[in-house]
């Protein structure tokens, strides 16, 4: 089996000046996790969950269940690529693992 990668779950801790007179979100660490990320392939089936899945580009599988992950958070990988969380799933509701649907948003410059 392949070794999992390290990912950083981040949440908004507040806001900070953007240097142009406005404010931007100030992201902070929620939890460091190990998991596997993969590209999502689309489907034509219509379900309520697919509304979230359709806009998702990737899925993050976290083998050890983490409580409290929401769609107001983001995921950052070890190369500073970041993904918005579109849907956080607890499959079958048994708290075995997390399946986090993501939308790729870009690469952090290091100032965020």
Secondary structure, DSSP 4 states (H G I P E B T S, - for coil): -PPPEEEEEEEEEEEEE-SSSSEEEEEEEEEEEEEEEEE--------TTHHHHHT--EEEEESS--TT--TT-EEE-TTSEEEEEEEEE-GGGS-S-EEEEEEEEEE--S--
